[in-house]
Amino acid sequence: MSYYKYKPREVDRTVIDWATLTKNLSDGLIAEKERRESAKMELETKHAEQLQKLQEYEQGIDPTANDFAMKQAQNARQFLLQNHKLMTSGFKSVDDSKLVKQRVQDTWTNINNSLKTYNDNYKRLSEKDGKGNEAYLKAISNQLQLKNKQIYYDPNTGSGYYADVDKNGNIDMNSLLPVKAMNTIQHQEFETFDVNAQSAAVAQNVAQWKTFITSTQDLTDSRLNPNYQQWIDNQAKSALSNDEKKASILMDYLGIEYDVDGKPSQRTVTYQRVKEYKEDGSMVMEDVTVNIGDVEMTLNKQTGKLEPKLTPEQAKLAEDAYKNAIEIQIGREASKQYVAPKTPSAGVTAAKQTAQLIDQFVRDGSVASLEAALRNDPSLGITGTRLDASTNTLYVTKNGTEEPVDLNQNAADIGIALAGIVGIGPSYNNDRKIDASTVVNSKLFDSTIYRQLSQVVAGGSMSKTNSDNFEAGIAKNDVRGITSAIQQSMQEANLPTDLIVVKNGNIEINTSIKEGKDLADSLKASWISNIKNATPAKINDIIKQAAALKQNKLAP
């Protein structure tokens, strides 16, 4: 049957294929479930991998850095676990969670790399010389993001920050710094200044200056140059161009300690420096006492440099110490055109030396000088001295008889009386340097200084006074003080005073002397030492050897 304008229906198109539709829907759901399971597995795998990477820290030699890294790794693990729970519970989107995890991972990578650099730095600096590098180690360990700090993670973004924590573990939110601040641990080291090497090089290149003292004698000494003072000032200024070098002199050369905790201690230091130069180039020294504290060091976190904060007194001390080191290295030489000498007899020479010893006893109170004078001629039979304190009378035992010397007299008369006992009375008046106005030293009235000559060490030795003066000279780089102590000891031992000399930073046997030349030649191989290594014991060895040689008449 059909109707007007009726269009027949296409039966095939109106029938729904429920079987196919159901299968497609089922396949889609299964595929989505598999995709979700796969994505979930991937997130769980990446999460596990991230947690594992937090354990990948290469421990170094600094326990502070290692402890810090282990604690921060545990904190990062806890933060990642919390973030993962928020994502799996639906409180945080997958994309947000991924972003947080990536930032935490970036933070830890930065920490790991920075701490590895720190450990390399720590090892490198621990192998360097100088207290400045030692201070670097302490300052870095104490101040650069390790002491009383932890990593704080922003809960929303996962970004890591260094934060200060108090003793109760509370975080100071005002102290937050990006984790990249650890990069301030850079490849730095403290500049060490070798005073001995630098001063030796400078002294070697100094221009020589010669002047004629007489028609037959000249003197070579750079200090005679009118521009010498300006020259040595310029050398010090040029060499000590920064505070690191000055601090190195204070710490490594002078032994002053450093401080990196902001609490430097204070101490008083007394040292010698050149005050001025005489017309003949010799130095006039002065003692200086200043309050010198520890060398205060602060770490500049922007540059990673350890910067010394020197006081004006510390800077001046470093400069003076360097100048003194140069002075020690600069030689002073006198030469004389040969003129046939009038050689005094051995007796005249001995009398002059004995007169000097008597003067030293009366004026300076040197009992060693008195004993040297009394021992000068063994044939006199002098065996000892004693003092009657009730009358201030000194008794000298000679051939078994005590000969008195009234110490209440003036200095000249005391000297004359002693000269008569030792047999140089006629010449003493011409050779003595003391007179009636000379003050008699108070030590002469101390009965404890007198003794039997058998108690004196055979062969001679430095007295305690000379030994103390010698060690003080070594400590202060005082060439004049060292020379004076040596010459005093040689004179007391009745030996040529210039047998041992200080020259070019060494203490050595003087083979250029006229009187005692054979003695010097016999001793020249015995000892040559850098001035810094010299001791009273070494000087004593030379004195004893020289006395023994003289006794055996090896010297003229």
C-alpha positions as CSV (number, residue, x, y, z in Angstrom):
1,M,0.0,0.0,0.0
2,S,1.2,3.5,-0.8
3,Y,0.1,7.0,-0.3
4,Y,0.6,10.3,-2.2
5,K,4.0,11.7,-1.6
6,Y,4.9,8.9,0.8
7,K,8.6,7.9,0.9
8,P,9.4,4.4,1.9
9,R,11.5,4.0,5.1
10,E,15.0,2.5,4.9
11,V,14.7,-0.3,7.4
12,D,18.5,-1.1,7.6
13,R,19.3,2.4,8.8
14,T,16.8,2.6,11.6
15,V,17.9,-0.6,13.3
16,I,20.4,-0.1,16.2
17,D,23.3,-2.5,16.5
18,W,23.3,-2.9,20.2
19,A,26.0,-5.6,20.2
20,T,28.6,-3.5,18.4
21,L,27.8,-0.5,20.5
22,T,28.1,-2.4,23.7
23,K,31.5,-3.9,22.6
24,N,32.9,-0.5,21.7
25,L,31.9,1.0,25.0
26,S,33.4,-2.0,26.9
27,D,36.6,-1.8,24.9
28,G,36.9,1.9,25.6
29,L,36.4,1.5,29.3
30,I,39.0,-1.3,29.4
31,A,41.5,0.8,27.5
32,E,41.0,3.8,29.8
33,K,41.4,1.6,32.8
34,E,44.6,0.2,31.3
35,R,45.8,3.7,30.5
36,R,45.1,4.9,34.1
37,E,46.8,1.8,35.5
38,S,49.8,2.4,33.3
39,A,49.9,6.2,34.2
40,K,49.6,5.3,37.9
41,M,52.4,2.7,37.6
42,E,54.5,5.3,35.8
43,L,53.9,7.9,38.6
44,E,54.6,5.3,41.3
45,T,57.8,4.2,39.5
46,K,59.0,7.8,39.1
47,H,58.2,8.5,42.7
48,A,60.2,5.5,43.8
49,E,63.1,6.6,41.6
50,Q,63.0,10.1,43.0
51,L,63.1,8.7,46.6
52,Q,66.0,6.5,45.6
53,K,68.0,9.4,44.1
54,L,67.8,11.2,47.4
55,Q,70.1,8.5,48.8
56,E,72.7,9.0,46.1
57,Y,75.0,11.4,48.0
58,E,78.8,10.8,47.8
59,Q,80.1,11.3,51.3
60,G,83.2,13.5,51.7
61,I,85.8,14.0,54.5
62,D,83.9,16.7,56.4
63,P,81.5,15.2,58.9
64,T,79.5,18.4,59.2
65,A,78.7,18.4,55.5
66,N,77.9,14.6,55.5
67,D,75.5,14.9,58.5
68,F,73.8,17.9,56.9
69,A,73.2,16.0,53.6
70,M,71.8,12.9,55.3
71,K,69.3,15.0,57.4
72,Q,68.2,17.0,54.4
73,A,67.7,13.8,52.3
74,Q,65.4,12.5,54.9
75,N,63.4,15.8,55.0
76,A,63.1,15.7,51.2
77,R,61.8,12.1,51.3
78,Q,59.1,13.0,53.8
79,F,58.0,16.0,51.7
80,L,57.8,13.9,48.5
81,L,55.7,11.2,50.3
82,Q,53.3,13.8,51.5
83,N,53.0,15.4,48.1
84,H,52.4,12.0,46.5
85,K,49.6,11.2,49.0
86,L,47.9,14.5,48.2
87,M,48.0,13.5,44.5
88,T,46.7,10.0,45.0
89,S,44.0,11.2,47.3
90,G,42.8,13.7,44.7
91,F,43.7,16.8,46.7
92,K,46.3,17.8,44.1
93,S,46.3,17.5,40.4
94,V,48.8,15.2,38.7
95,D,50.4,18.2,36.8
96,D,50.8,20.2,40.0
97,S,52.2,17.2,41.8
98,K,54.7,16.6,38.9
99,L,55.8,20.2,39.1
100,V,56.4,20.0,42.8
101,K,58.3,16.7,42.5
102,Q,60.5,18.2,39.7
103,R,61.4,21.2,41.8
104,V,62.3,19.0,44.8
105,Q,64.5,16.9,42.6
106,D,66.2,20.0,41.1
107,T,66.8,21.3,44.6
108,W,68.4,18.0,45.7
109,T,70.5,17.9,42.6
110,N,71.8,21.4,43.4
111,I,72.5,20.4,47.0
112,N,74.3,17.3,46.0
113,N,76.5,19.1,43.4
114,S,77.2,21.9,45.8
115,L,78.1,19.7,48.7
116,K,80.4,17.6,46.4
117,T,82.1,20.9,45.4
118,Y,82.3,21.7,49.1
119,N,83.9,18.4,49.8
120,D,86.4,18.9,47.0
121,N,87.1,22.3,48.3
122,Y,87.6,21.0,51.9
123,K,90.1,18.4,50.7
124,R,92.0,20.9,48.5
125,L,92.3,23.5,51.3
126,S,93.3,20.9,53.9
127,E,96.3,20.1,51.8
128,K,97.3,23.8,51.5
129,D,99.9,25.5,53.8
130,G,99.2,28.6,55.9
131,K,96.8,29.5,58.7
132,G,94.7,31.5,56.2
133,N,93.6,28.3,54.5
134,E,93.0,26.7,57.9
135,A,90.7,29.6,58.7
136,Y,88.9,29.0,55.4
137,L,88.1,25.5,56.5
138,K,86.7,26.6,59.8
139,A,84.7,29.5,58.3
140,I,83.2,27.5,55.5
141,S,82.2,24.7,58.0
142,N,80.7,27.2,60.5
143,Q,79.0,29.8,58.3
144,L,78.2,28.5,54.8
145,Q,74.8,26.9,55.0
146,L,75.8,24.0,57.2
147,K,75.7,25.1,60.8
148,N,72.2,25.5,62.3
149,K,70.5,25.3,58.9
150,Q,68.1,23.0,57.1
151,I,66.2,22.9,53.7
152,Y,62.7,24.3,53.8
153,Y,60.3,23.3,50.9
154,D,57.5,25.5,49.8
155,P,54.4,23.2,50.2
156,N,52.7,24.7,47.1
157,T,55.6,24.9,44.6
158,G,58.2,22.5,46.0
159,S,61.0,25.2,45.7
160,G,63.8,24.7,48.2
161,Y,65.3,27.3,50.5
162,Y,68.0,27.4,53.2
163,A,66.6,28.4,56.5
164,D,68.0,29.2,59.9
165,V,66.7,27.0,62.8
166,D,67.1,27.6,66.5
167,K,68.1,25.1,69.1
168,N,64.5,23.9,69.4
169,G,64.3,23.2,65.6
170,N,62.0,26.2,64.9
171,I,62.5,27.7,61.4
172,D,63.1,31.5,61.0
173,M,61.0,32.3,57.9
174,N,62.7,35.6,57.6
175,S,66.0,33.9,56.9
176,L,64.9,32.0,53.8
177,L,67.5,32.0,51.0
178,P,67.3,30.1,47.6
179,V,69.2,26.8,47.7
180,K,71.6,28.2,45.1
181,A,73.2,30.2,47.9
182,M,75.3,27.0,48.5
183,N,77.2,28.0,45.4
184,T,79.1,30.6,47.4
185,I,81.4,27.7,48.3
186,Q,83.8,28.4,45.5
187,H,87.2,27.3,44.5
188,Q,89.0,29.9,46.8
189,E,92.2,29.7,48.7
190,F,94.1,32.1,51.0
191,E,97.2,33.8,49.6
192,T,100.2,32.7,51.7
193,F,103.2,35.1,51.8
194,D,106.7,33.6,52.2
195,V,108.6,36.3,54.1
196,N,112.0,34.6,54.0
197,A,111.9,33.9,50.3
198,Q,110.5,37.3,49.3
199,S,112.9,39.3,51.6
200,A,115.9,37.3,50.3
201,A,115.0,38.1,46.7
202,V,114.5,41.8,47.5
203,A,117.8,42.0,49.4
204,Q,119.7,40.3,46.6
205,N,118.7,43.0,44.1
206,V,119.3,46.0,46.3
207,A,121.8,48.6,44.9
208,Q,125.1,48.6,46.7
209,W,126.4,51.9,48.0
210,K,130.1,52.5,49.0
211,T,131.7,55.4,50.9
212,F,135.3,56.0,51.9
213,I,135.7,56.4,55.7
214,T,139.5,57.2,55.6
215,S,142.1,57.1,52.9
216,T,142.6,53.4,53.5
217,Q,139.2,52.2,54.5
218,D,135.8,52.1,52.8
219,L,132.3,50.9,53.8
220,T,129.8,49.1,51.5
221,D,126.2,49.3,52.8
222,S,123.0,50.0,50.9
223,R,121.7,52.0,53.9
224,L,124.2,54.7,53.1
225,N,122.1,55.6,50.0
226,P,120.1,58.7,50.8
227,N,117.1,57.1,49.1
228,Y,117.3,53.9,51.1
229,Q,114.5,54.7,53.5
230,Q,112.1,55.5,50.6
231,W,113.3,52.3,48.8
232,I,112.5,49.9,51.6
233,D,109.2,51.7,52.3
234,N,108.3,51.2,48.6
235,Q,109.3,47.5,48.7
236,A,107.1,46.8,51.6
237,K,104.1,48.7,50.1
238,S,104.5,46.9,46.8
239,A,104.9,43.5,48.3
240,L,102.1,43.8,50.8
241,S,99.5,45.0,48.3
242,N,96.5,43.5,50.0
243,D,95.4,42.5,53.5
244,E,95.6,38.8,52.7
245,K,99.4,39.1,52.4
246,K,99.7,41.1,55.6
247,A,97.5,38.6,57.4
248,S,99.7,35.8,56.2
249,I,102.7,37.5,57.7
250,L,100.9,37.9,61.0
251,M,99.7,34.3,61.2
252,D,102.4,32.3,59.4
253,Y,105.5,34.3,60.2
254,L,104.8,35.9,63.5
255,G,102.5,33.1,64.9
256,I,99.4,35.3,65.7
257,E,96.2,33.3,65.7
258,Y,93.0,33.9,63.6
259,D,89.4,34.2,64.6
260,V,86.3,33.4,62.4
261,D,83.7,33.6,65.1
262,G,83.7,37.3,65.7
263,K,85.3,37.0,69.1
264,P,89.1,37.9,68.6
265,S,91.2,37.7,71.8
266,Q,93.6,40.5,72.7
267,R,97.3,40.4,73.6
268,T,100.3,42.8,74.0
269,V,103.2,42.4,71.7
270,T,106.6,44.1,72.0
271,Y,108.9,44.1,69.0
272,Q,111.9,46.0,67.6
273,R,111.9,48.1,64.4
274,V,114.2,50.5,62.8
275,K,113.7,54.0,64.1
276,E,116.3,55.8,61.9
277,Y,119.7,55.3,60.2
278,K,122.9,57.0,61.3
279,E,125.2,58.7,58.9
280,D,127.4,55.6,58.7
281,G,124.3,53.5,57.7
282,S,124.0,51.7,61.0
283,M,120.5,51.2,62.3
284,V,119.0,52.9,65.4
285,M,116.4,50.4,66.8
286,E,113.4,51.2,69.0
287,D,111.1,48.9,71.1
288,V,107.4,49.2,70.2
289,T,104.6,47.8,72.4
290,V,101.2,47.5,70.9
291,N,97.9,45.7,71.6
292,I,97.5,43.1,68.9
293,G,94.5,40.8,68.8
294,D,93.7,37.7,66.7
295,V,93.5,38.3,63.0
296,E,89.7,38.6,62.5
297,M,88.4,36.8,59.4
298,T,84.9,37.3,57.8
299,L,83.5,35.4,54.9
300,N,81.9,37.4,52.1
301,K,79.0,35.3,51.0
302,Q,78.6,37.1,47.7
303,T,82.2,36.5,46.6
304,G,83.1,33.4,48.6
305,K,86.3,35.1,49.8
306,L,87.6,35.1,53.3
307,E,88.5,38.7,54.1
308,P,90.8,39.7,57.0
309,K,89.8,42.8,58.9
310,L,93.1,44.2,60.1
311,T,93.5,46.9,62.7
312,P,96.0,49.7,61.9
313,E,98.3,48.2,64.5
314,Q,98.2,44.8,62.9
315,A,98.9,46.2,59.4
316,K,101.9,48.2,60.8
317,L,103.3,45.2,62.6
318,A,103.2,43.1,59.4
319,E,104.9,45.9,57.5
320,D,107.6,46.3,60.1
321,A,108.2,42.5,60.3
322,Y,108.7,42.4,56.5
323,K,111.1,45.3,56.6
324,N,113.1,43.7,59.5
325,A,113.4,40.5,57.4
326,I,114.8,42.5,54.5
327,E,117.3,44.3,56.9
328,I,118.6,40.9,58.1
329,Q,119.4,39.9,54.5
330,I,121.3,43.1,53.6
331,G,125.0,42.8,54.2
332,R,127.3,45.5,55.5
333,E,131.0,45.2,54.6
334,A,134.0,47.2,55.5
335,S,137.3,46.8,53.6
336,K,140.7,48.3,54.3
337,Q,143.7,48.8,52.1
338,Y,146.6,46.8,53.4
339,V,149.0,48.8,55.6
340,A,151.7,47.0,57.3
341,P,150.4,46.8,60.9
342,K,152.2,47.3,64.1
343,T,151.5,44.0,65.7
344,P,151.1,44.3,69.4
345,S,152.8,41.7,71.5
346,A,150.7,38.9,72.9
347,G,151.2,40.3,76.4
348,V,149.9,43.8,75.4
349,T,146.9,42.3,73.7
350,A,146.1,40.1,76.7
351,A,146.4,43.1,79.0
352,K,144.0,45.1,76.9
353,Q,141.4,42.3,77.0
354,T,141.8,41.9,80.7
355,A,141.3,45.6,81.2
356,Q,138.1,45.4,79.3
357,L,136.9,42.5,81.4
358,I,137.6,44.4,84.6
359,D,135.7,47.4,83.3
360,Q,132.7,45.2,82.5
361,F,132.7,43.7,85.9
362,V,132.8,47.1,87.7
363,R,130.5,49.0,85.4
364,D,128.1,46.2,84.3
365,G,128.2,43.8,87.2
366,S,129.3,40.9,84.9
367,V,130.8,38.2,87.2
368,A,131.6,36.2,84.1
369,S,133.9,39.0,83.0
370,L,135.6,39.0,86.4
371,E,136.2,35.3,86.3
372,A,137.6,35.5,82.7
373,A,140.0,38.2,83.9
374,L,141.1,36.1,86.9
375,R,141.6,33.0,84.7
376,N,143.5,34.8,82.0
377,D,147.0,33.9,83.5
378,P,146.9,30.5,85.2
379,S,150.4,31.1,86.6
380,L,148.9,33.7,89.0
381,G,147.3,30.8,91.0
382,I,143.9,32.6,91.4
383,T,141.4,30.0,92.6
384,G,138.3,31.9,93.7
385,T,136.4,34.9,95.1
386,R,134.1,35.7,98.0
387,L,132.4,38.8,99.4
388,D,132.3,40.0,103.0
389,A,128.9,41.7,102.9
390,S,129.4,43.3,106.3
391,T,132.3,45.5,105.0
392,N,131.7,45.3,101.3
393,T,135.1,43.8,100.8
394,L,135.8,41.4,97.9
395,Y,138.5,38.8,98.6
396,V,140.4,37.2,95.7
397,T,142.2,34.0,96.6
398,K,145.7,34.1,95.0
399,N,148.3,31.4,95.8
400,G,146.3,30.4,98.9
401,T,146.2,34.0,100.2
402,E,143.1,36.2,100.2
403,E,143.8,39.7,98.7
404,P,141.2,42.3,99.6
405,V,139.5,44.8,97.3
406,D,137.4,47.5,99.0
407,L,134.2,47.9,97.0
408,N,133.3,51.1,98.8
409,Q,135.9,52.9,96.6
410,N,135.0,54.7,93.3
411,A,134.9,52.6,90.2
412,A,138.4,53.5,88.9
413,D,140.1,52.6,92.2
414,I,138.2,49.2,92.3
415,G,139.5,48.5,88.8
416,I,143.0,49.5,89.7
417,A,143.0,47.2,92.7
418,L,141.8,44.3,90.6
419,A,144.3,45.1,87.9
420,G,147.1,44.9,90.4
421,I,146.0,41.5,91.6
422,V,146.0,40.1,88.0
423,G,149.3,41.7,87.2
424,I,148.3,44.5,84.7
425,G,148.5,47.4,87.0
426,P,151.0,49.5,84.9
427,S,149.0,49.3,81.7
428,Y,145.5,49.4,83.2
429,N,145.4,53.2,83.6
430,N,146.0,53.6,79.9
431,D,143.6,50.9,78.8
432,R,140.6,51.4,81.1
433,K,137.4,53.1,80.0
434,I,135.9,53.7,83.5
435,D,136.8,56.6,85.8
436,A,136.0,57.9,89.2
437,S,132.6,59.1,88.1
438,T,131.5,55.7,86.7
439,V,128.7,54.2,88.8
440,V,129.7,51.0,90.5
441,N,127.1,48.3,89.5
442,S,125.0,47.1,92.4
443,K,125.5,43.5,91.5
444,L,129.0,43.7,93.0
445,F,127.5,43.7,96.5
446,D,125.6,40.5,95.9
447,S,127.6,37.8,97.7
448,T,125.8,35.0,95.8
449,I,127.5,35.7,92.5
450,Y,131.0,34.9,93.8
451,R,132.4,31.4,93.8
452,Q,135.4,29.1,93.4
453,L,136.8,29.2,89.8
454,S,136.8,25.4,89.8
455,Q,133.0,25.7,89.5
456,V,133.3,27.5,86.2
457,V,132.6,25.3,83.2
458,A,135.8,24.5,81.4
459,G,136.3,26.0,78.0
460,G,134.0,28.9,78.5
461,S,130.3,29.3,77.8
462,M,127.6,32.0,77.3
463,S,126.4,33.5,80.5
464,K,122.7,33.5,81.3
465,T,122.5,37.2,80.5
466,N,124.2,36.8,77.1
467,S,122.1,33.7,76.4
468,D,118.9,35.5,77.1
469,N,120.0,38.5,75.1
470,F,121.0,36.2,72.2
471,E,117.6,34.5,72.2
472,A,115.8,37.8,72.4
473,G,117.7,39.0,69.4
474,I,116.8,35.9,67.4
475,A,113.1,36.3,68.3
476,K,113.1,40.0,67.3
477,N,115.4,39.7,64.2
478,D,117.7,42.2,66.0
479,V,121.1,41.8,64.3
480,R,122.7,44.3,66.6
481,G,121.4,42.5,69.7
482,I,122.6,39.1,68.4
483,T,126.0,40.5,67.5
484,S,126.4,42.2,70.9
485,A,125.6,38.9,72.8
486,I,128.1,36.9,70.8
487,Q,130.9,39.5,71.1
488,Q,130.3,39.8,74.9
489,S,130.5,36.0,75.2
490,M,133.7,35.9,73.1
491,Q,135.3,38.6,75.2
492,E,134.4,36.9,78.5
493,A,136.1,33.7,77.1
494,N,139.2,35.8,76.2
495,L,138.7,35.1,72.5
496,P,138.7,37.5,69.5
497,T,135.3,39.3,69.7
498,D,134.9,39.2,65.9
499,L,135.6,35.4,65.6
500,I,131.9,34.8,65.1
501,V,129.9,37.3,62.9
502,V,126.4,37.8,61.6
503,K,126.4,38.2,57.8
504,N,123.8,37.9,55.1
505,G,121.3,36.2,57.4
506,N,123.9,33.7,58.6
507,I,126.0,33.3,61.8
508,E,129.4,32.1,60.7
509,I,133.1,31.9,61.5
510,N,134.9,35.1,60.4
511,T,138.0,33.9,58.4
512,S,138.9,37.4,57.3
513,I,140.1,38.5,60.8
514,K,143.8,39.4,61.3
515,E,144.3,38.5,64.9
516,G,143.3,34.9,65.5
517,K,143.4,34.0,61.8
518,D,144.8,30.5,62.4
519,L,142.0,30.0,65.0
520,A,139.3,31.0,62.5
521,D,140.8,28.8,59.8
522,S,140.7,25.8,62.2
523,L,137.0,26.5,63.0
524,K,135.7,27.5,59.7
525,A,134.2,24.1,58.8
526,S,132.6,23.7,62.2
527,W,129.4,25.6,61.8
528,I,127.5,27.9,59.4
529,S,123.9,28.4,60.2
530,N,120.9,30.4,59.1
531,I,120.2,33.0,61.8
532,K,116.7,31.5,62.5
533,N,118.2,28.1,63.5
534,A,120.9,29.5,65.8
535,T,120.8,28.7,69.5
536,P,123.0,29.5,72.6
537,A,124.1,25.9,72.7
538,K,125.6,26.1,69.2
539,I,127.4,29.3,70.1
540,N,128.7,27.5,73.2
541,D,130.1,24.7,71.1
542,I,132.1,27.2,69.0
543,I,133.4,29.0,72.2
544,K,134.5,25.7,73.7
545,Q,136.2,24.5,70.5
546,A,138.0,27.9,70.2
547,A,139.1,27.9,73.8
548,A,140.5,24.4,73.4
549,L,142.4,25.3,70.3
550,K,143.8,28.4,71.9
551,Q,145.0,26.4,74.9
552,N,146.8,24.0,72.5
553,K,148.5,27.1,70.9
554,L,146.9,26.6,67.5
555,A,146.2,30.3,67.4
556,P,148.9,33.0,67.4
